[in-house]
């Protein structure tokens, strides 16, 4: 094994480099192709849950306004509430479903499918 050395441009850096020991004849190592476990995007899942809950609430309220169970003082606001609820519900439900399936470990679903906030 080769001795560890520090980065020349950053002498105070704690990063140490060393040569990989199990390199095959073609110059590639099996370690460089190992897939690391995905990082769970908690902020994105939280936003998806909020979108899902608010969208569901708006759709229910809009449906109750549309059917007349809740008396609409301003009936012209029923359709915008339904449309806004649908616009929030669809992406929220989609990403919550992906997060749930990734948590359960279903094949084909991963946390990498959910966009992260950087």
Secondary structure, DSSP 8 states (H G I E B T S, - for coil): ----EE-SS-TT---EE---S---TTS--GGGG--------HHHHHHHHHHHHHHHHHHHHHHHHHHTSS--SSGGGHHHHHHHHHHHHHHHHHHHHHHHHHHHT-TT--GGGS----
